[in-house]
Amino acid sequence: MNDLQQQMKGKVLQSRRPNNTAVRPYDQALVPAVQLKNITPGVLWKAYDGDFPWVPKVAALAPDETGFSDLPEVNVRKTDRNSAIYIEGYLRIPVDGEYNFAMTADSRAVRHIHDAMLIDADYGYFGGAEKNESIMLKAGLHPFRISYLWGSKGKPALNLEWSGPGINKQPIPATAFFK
């Protein structure tokens, strides 16, 4: 049962974020990476047309446009219609440790790692403000997704940065993203 117990603990670590009001003994444990064999550089993006009042969950929607890019970017549309941009892929973490992720957008956005919300820049977010959060990660691949709400009020912009063991705060390089 040790293997099953480790799998269950790994799933919990991948699904929840530490909370000061609900402290758990494993809050400082490293979130385990996923094991994948067939990966290629880049990320997948999908665009959904609509006037959304908040960043939508797009799982039940059919995308109006899809594509691939080298890194997460939101200026991928061929049109300037109001839309939600959804980006997914895997982030390669070089070594075990605590990583800080920063996100700045011109509009509202939400970033998940595994099944846990990492950064919520939706309700009450003012475009251009940096939001950041730290998380303990094991070396390897970690699935992420970003949902971004774009209204046709100028060029869409999303900036993602990280810092961690041996990494000063800097933009996340394209070499860290996979699909």
Stockholm file with secondary structure:
# STOCKHOLM 1.0

chainA/1-179         MNDLQQQMKGKVLQSRRPNNTAVRPYDQALVPAVQLKNITPGVLWKAYDGDFPWVPKVAALAPDETGFSDLPEVNVRKTDRNSAIYIEGYLRIPVDGEYNFAMTADSRAVRHIHDAMLIDADYGYFGGAEKNESIMLKAGLHPFRISYLWGSKGKPALNLEWSGPGINKQPIPATAFFK
#=GR chainA/1-179 SS CHHHHHHHHHHHHHHCCCCTTSCCTTTTSCBCCBCCSCCCBSEEEEEEESCCSSCCCCTTSCCSEEEEESSCCSCCCSSCCCEEEEEEEEEEECSSEEEEEEEEESSCEEEEETTEEEEEESTTCCTTCCEEEEEEECSEEEEEEEEEEECSSSCCCEEEEEEETTEEEEECCGGGEEC
#=GC SS_cons         CHHHHHHHHHHHHHHCCCCTTSCCTTTTSCBCCBCCSCCCBSEEEEEEESCCSSCCCCTTSCCSEEEEESSCCSCCCSSCCCEEEEEEEEEEECSSEEEEEEEEESSCEEEEETTEEEEEESTTCCTTCCEEEEEEECSEEEEEEEEEEECSSSCCCEEEEEEETTEEEEECCGGGEEC
//
